[in-house]
């Protein structure tokens, strides 16, 4: 039996650069994810459920296109200047969403907010990777994501308290804008600590795509990342709507459920990163994690209980699978690339908008003739194809 000892945590000595990045990652996570479980319900108040997916489809198409050109922008402007620009766009668009009521203006500013705040995380990837070596990649990435996930766990608690019984969505977006400003000021103060001069490798997007397609490890990791984001897209957009409007949970109950649901990202990612580095490698854990996700999606489609404990347990277990996939993807990928490979890092992150694009498109199609539980069922069948892509990955151990 493989196991890790608590004494392994004595090896997790953090340097001042990574410590600063972990702390800022937590703040940025709150800023960007506090609206995550509110977006679909907020948009629904203006255009209705059937058209809500159109906002996400549009936003992810633009995000995907923006990511294609993002490495060139980073190479030209530098990582620090680029992230500051994205943060400014994030603040402006968040405030605009609570200022205008026209569906078209809401669509435009939602796209800007969604795109800019997605691109910011690529900048953060580069900052963290510039201070990471392959020997401790699994631990560093797991710790980084654990800090991020603390912020993600706090986000639904904060947002559901802010929105209250009166569905006061605008205050959530105002809060997000304020925290982005705080992050911007903190990042500026820490510039010397987090901004390391990097000579980026020059590579065109066409060659990057070819490299990913020809390398089984990169291809498999991209596919697994796509499936993970496909899962996130459907559950983040449609689970809040389903549990609130169909099952009947109020936002205060959902805030507790979502916070419990996200605990696995804190509890399991660091141990999984240590195990991947020292014992198993990533492949076996990926098989287990995808199996958990697939089963949970199937159970989502057949669970109509109004008991919050049942849903809390099911959501919690589903995030065990998601947390393990996230940790193993980061561990394996950043053992292959480093901070200079901005084109590779950027391309992997395109799996996020692509997953959301496919997930929300699937949602629009299925909901045009069926219901949300059937959407979960079809997604569970689709996830069976993911096991092939884990199979082709070469384990690091």
Secondary structure, DSSP 4 states (H G I P E B T S, - for coil): -----GGGGGG-PPPHHHHHHHHHHHHHHHHHHTTTTTHHHHHHHHH-HHHHHHHHHHHHHHHHHHHHHHHHHHHHH-HHHHHHHHHHHHHHHHHHHTT---HHHHHHHHHHHHHHHHHHHHHHHHHHHTT--GGGHHHHHHHHHHHHHHHHHHHHHHHHHHHTTTT-HHHHHHHHHHHHHHHHHHHHHTHHHH-----PPP--HHHHHHHHHH-HHHHHHHHHHHHHHHHHHHIIIIIHHIIIIII---HHHHHHHHHHHTTHHHHTHHHHHHHHHHTS-SHHHHHHHHHHHHHHHHHHHH-----HHHHHHHHHHHHHHHHHHHHHHHHHHTTT--TT-HHHHHHHHHHHHHHHHHHHHHHHHHHTTS-HHHHHHHHHHHGGGHHHHHHTSPP--
